[in-house]
Amino acid sequence: MVDSQKKNQASAATSKTSRNTTTVSFTTQNSKTVPIDSQFHTVSDIAKGMTALGGVLKLFKDPVVNGIGAGLSTIAGLLGSSAATQNDTSSVTS
């Protein structure tokens, strides 16, 4: 733009910039769960033994022995069970 006497001059410009970034990545993951030894297996083994012994003792006709067998079975059921596992995972991202 210029005025009629050409004393003042101005210019204008516009620009528009657009930018898009796309990132793609690939991941490979391998996982394996395996049982491991645990101190809690002992409790599970004791509970199994108590259940077996309680079942045998409940077969006796003696009420005291029968009661002991019922008690062992009840206690074994209250102990519950446990399992210990280890999860090994590896991931590669590229």
Secondary structure, 3 states (H helix, E strand, C coil): CECCCCCCECCCCCCCCCCCCCCCCCEEEEEEEEECCCCCHHHHHHHHHHHHHHHHHCCCCCHHHHHHHHHHHHHHHHHCCCCCEEEEEEEEEC
